[in-house]
Amino acid sequence: MVSTGLGQLFKQKAGAAGADSIAHLGYPVYFLTIIGLWKILGSIVALAPKLPVLKEWAYAGFFFTMTGAVISHIIMRDTITDILPALLLLTLTLISWYSRPADRKVTELNR
């Protein structure tokens, strides 16, 4: 998320998360700044100790962003090669969320 977030924040032109890709999907280029900033902030929260509720929000944001990317590529009838980067990040997000340590999960005790 950090690497794609930085690429989006600095409006990298090419690549799966670049300006060319977002324009192809029909979104305005300024979305890159918004998405890139949120990915970086979400990554900081996900790696920081404590803050379990904020972590849930960060993971939810990653999930919504990546499912939105996958669905956007499917709607545009892109090839599997174009869909794979977003699908990979979605899979890694789900694995990271599921396998995080118990002290980083929201429970009745740490709310």
Secondary structure, DSSP 8 states (H G I E B T S, - for coil): -HHHHHHHHTT-SSSTTSHHHHHHTT--TTHHHHHHHHHHHHHHHHHSSS-HHHHHHHHHHHHHHHHHHHHHHHHTT--HHHHHHHHHHHHHHHHHHHTS-GGGS--STT-
